[in-house]
Amino acid sequence: MKNEYDFSKGERGKFYDPDAKLNIPIYLEPDVADFYRKYAEKKNVATESLVNELLGKNIKVIQSVL
């Protein structure tokens, strides 16, 4: 590591994107992940698609009682 770095030719905000979307990883417990992985395989769909579908349905149920 250098003692000093020259940022005099740097450009502020060059890589800033105000519309950037951040995808936050969601970690499932191993037994839950295993269950959904097997269930998705049985249905011949991607695990991510299955989990998103199920979470979407849960959102609708929650919204219906609020």
N, C-alpha and C positions, 0 to 999 in steps of 0.2 A: 504494500500500500504506500502510495506517495505521501509525502508530507503536505503537498499542496496540489490542487487541481485547478486548471485554467478554464473557467466557464465564461470568459469574456465574449466568445463567439456563440454562446448558447442562445437558443430561441425560446423564450418563455411561452408555455402553452402549446408548443408544437404538436404534442400528442394528445392534448386534451380533447375529449369528445363529450359534450354535454348530453348527448342522446344515447350514450353507451349504456347497455343493459348488463347488469351483473347477474350471472347465474350462480346462485349459492348452492353448493353441494349439500345434499341431505343424506345423512348416514343412518341406515337402519340397523337395528340390533341383528346380530348374525342369524338368530332363529327366524326372525321376521323376514329378512332378506332371502333366506333359504326357502321359506314357504312360498313367497311371491315369485321367486325364480322358477321353482318347480311348477307352480300354478300357471305362470306365463308360458312355460315350455309346453305344458299340457294343452293350452289354448292356442299354441303356435303364434304367439305375439311377443313383442319385445317387452321385457320386464318394465322398462320405463313407461311404455304406453299403458300397460296394465295398471301400474301404480298411479299414474296421472289420471286415468279414467276413474279409478276408485276414489281418489282424493276429490276429484271434481264432483262425484256423486255425494260425497260427504259434505261438501260445501253447500250443495243445493238443499240437503236435509237440514243443515244448521241454519241456513238462511230462511227456510220455511217456518222455523219455530221462533225466529227473532222478531 
